[in-house]
């Protein structure tokens, strides 16, 4: 069973505007509601492939209920702890004139120690049946980065591989617990190591240091520049597939889904990388976060190239 653990469940509102400006009223040309939150995004991507999973996490209010319904519609089993406040909405603004996207996020859930204890208990109960855990993302008020270290250590105790995706300071806290995989983008990896990483060579060296120090396999997504994958004893550069991007939001989360698919089905990690990159490319064609068309993913799958690196 694939388990996603999402402390900060999210609904994304993607809004397209002719041009982003301040001190004025802007009339959107299009708007879409879609899934948000890295692990729940991955569960949503897997659900569209017909692969079920168990989604654990925290949720609140009417927005939380909508997130649950969206996941259930794709065959995801839901087990969320109800907390106070309201599940957050991320507003993703796409500037059609420049192609740039801006995300405005809010923190509105109220998390108490009893909620965290209940979530930990349910997570522990799920681990004996888990084939892989996907976790990461931001944390709501009331939680600290130590949550991720604990979650990863609990999975280790059951010999369950963990795919972890977060930004600082959560990334370094979780990495200390030695997850099986991390999937930072180039900006998140730069923040982790404390210096700007620009080239494949610089990113590879940083990933190699992490792999050597923590035993963690590193997948680095680079947007329009493709990806790098540092597995246990081999590394790859994955060139991008040229497409006209509608919105890149959630593309990296599709890579999480591809890796989880391979681990769950005990197939080569290379197959999971190909599936994840194909799904990520398909996500870029759609306006909503982590939304994609299966036919697009299948069309891109044979186009994904893994070349040995360096």
N, C-alpha and C positions, 0 to 999 in steps of 0.2 A: 504494500500500500504506500502510495506517495502521500506524504504529509506536508502541508504548508503551514507555517507558523508566522502569523502577521500581527504584531502588536498594534500597528496603526492602520487599521483598515481605512480605505479611501474610496470616494467616488470622484471620478474626473469629469469636469465639464470643459470640453474643448470648444473654444470660440474662435471663429475666423473673422478677422476684420480687414478692411481694405488697407489700412495703415494704422499703426499704433501711435497715438499721440496723447498728450496730457492736457488738462484744463479744457476739455471739450466732451461732447456726447458722441460716442462712436456707435454706429449701427452695424451690428454683426451681420455677415452674409450667411453664416451657417453656425449651428451649435449642436453638439453631440454629448450625451452622457455615456460614460464607459467605465470600466473597472480601473481602480488605482491601487497602489501598494504593491511592492515588488513580488512577494510570495503569492498573494491572491491573483495578481496579474498572471503569474506562471500557471496557477491552477486553472484560470480562465482559458489560457492558451491551450493547455492540455485537454480541457473539457471539449474544446472545439475539435480536437483530434479524436475524440471518443475515448479518452483515457481519464478514468475517474480518479479522484483523490479525496483526502480528508482535509478540510480547511479549518484550522484552529486559529483563534485570535480573540481580539476585543472588538466590540461593536456597540453603538449607541443610537437610540432614537430612530426617526423615520428614515434617515439616510442609511443607517446601519441595516434596516430592514430591506431597503432597496438593494444594497450590496448582496445580502443573503439571497434574495430572489434571483438576481442576475447569475450568481454562481450555481444555484440549484437548477436553473434552466439548462445548464450545460452539464448536468450530472455530477456536480461536486457535492460531496457530503459536508454539511455545515455543523460546526460545533463551536460557536462563539460565546464568550462570556459577555453578558450584558453589563455595561458600565454606565456611569452618569454622563450627562451632556449630550453631544451629538457627534456621530462619525463625521470626520472632516470632509470637505469638498475642496479638491484642487482645481483651480481655474487655469486652464492652459490656453494662452492667447497666441494664435498664429497670425503673424503679420504677413498678409498676402503680397505686399509690395516687396518685402525683403526676404521672405521665407524664414525669418527668425521666429523662434517661439519662446515665450515667457511664461513661467509658472508662478502663480500666487497660491500659497498654501496657508492653511489655518490650523490652529490647534484648539480643539473644542471638546474633546473627551475628558472626563474626570475619572481618573483611575485611582482606586484605593488599594492598600495592601491585601485586603481580602480578595479582590479581583485577581491580583497577580498570583496569589496562592492557589486559587481555583484553576487558573490557566495552567500553572505548572503541574497541578495534579492531573488534569486531563491530558496534557502533553506526555507525561510519564506513562499514563495508561495506554496511550497510542503507540509508544515506541516499540513494544515487543512485536507488533505487527507491521512496523514500518520498513519499507525497502529503501527509502531515502527521505531526507528532510530538506525542505527549501525554507530558508528564513532570511530575514533582513528588513531593510527599510528604516525609516525614521521611528522615533519613539515618542509617544504622547507624554504630556506632563504627568509626573508621578512615577516615571520609570527611568532607570539609569542604564548606561551601556553594559553594566555587569549582567543584565538580563541575557544578552547574547552569549557571553562566556558560559553562563550556567546552562543555557539551552544546548550549546554545542557539547559541553562536557557530559550532559545527560545522554545525548545521542551516542557519544563514544562508549558510554557504559553498556549500551545495547548493541555495539558494533554496527551502528547505522551511519552511513555516509551523510555528510551535511554539505549542502550548497549554500553559501553565504554571500549576500550582496548588500552592502551598506556603505554609507559615506562616513567620514570622520564626525565625531569621535567613536562612533559605533564600530567602524571597520577595525580599528586597532584593538579595541576591547575584545571583539569576537575572534580576531586573528590570533590573539594570544592563546586561545583555547584550541588552536590548530584544526580548523575545519578542513574537510576533504578538498573543497574548492572555494575560491573566492572569485567574483566576477566584477571587478571594478571597471569603470570606464577610465579613460586616460586622465581626466581631471581628478577623479577620486583617488587614483593611484598616486598622482602628483601630490595631493594633499597628505596622503599617508606617509610618503617618504620625505616630505618637506622641501621638495624642489620641483621646478617645472620640467616635465618630461615631454619632449616634442616628437622625437623620431622613434621608429621601430626599435632601433638599437638601444636607445635610452630606456624605453619601456621594457624591452626584453631583459636588460641587465637588472632593472628593479624587480621584475618578476622572478628572475633567477635567484636573486638574493632572498626573496621571500620563500621560494620553494626550498632553498637550501636550509634556511633557518627554521622554518615551521613545518616542512614536509607537506605544505599545502600546494595543490595544483592551482594555477592562476590563468584565468581567461580574461583578457583585456579587450574591451570593445572600444572601437575608435570612430564610430559613426560612419561618415562617408569614406573613411580611410580603412575600413575593414576591421580585422581583429587579429590578436595574437593569442595562441594557446600554448601554455607551458604545462605539459602533462608530466607524469613521473619521470619518464626516461626519454621523452621526445618532445619536440616543440614544432609548432606550425605557424605560418602566417596565412591568414584567410583573406584574400582580396575581396573588396566589396563587389556587389552586383549592381550595375548601374540601373537606377530606376528614377522616376519622377516622384519625389517625396511629397506626400500630403502632410503627414505628421510622423515624426520619429518616436513619439512618446510610447513607451512600452516595448520598443524593439529589443532592448537589452534583456527584458524579462522573458521574452521568447527564447533567448539563449539559455536561460535558467531552465525553461521547460524542456528544451532539447536534451540537456544534460540529464535531467531527472528521468526523462523517457528512456535513455540508454541505461542508466543505473537500475531502474525498475525492471526493465526487460532483459537485463544482463547481456546487452549488446555492446560492441566496441564504442569507446568514447568518441572516436572519430565519427561514427554514425550519429551520435547525439549532437556533436558540433555541427555537422551538415544539416541536420533537422532544425536545430536552433537558429542557424544563420538563415536558412530558407524561410522559416517562420518569421524571423525578424525583418527580412526584406519584404515579406508580404504585409507585415504590420505597417511598414512605412507607406504603403499605398493607400491606407485607410485613414480617415480623419480622426477616429477615436483611439484612445489609448489601448494598446494590446489587442485591438480588433484586427481581424484578417480574414481572408477568404481561403479556404482549403485548396481550391483549385490554383490559386496563386502560389501557395506554398509548394504544392506538388510540381508546379512549373519551374520554380526556382531550384528545387532540390538537386537536379542533376547539374546545375550550373555552379554549385558551391565547390571551390577548390581549396584543398589543404596542401600547402607546399612546405617542405621541411625548412626550418629556420633555426639558426642562421645558415 
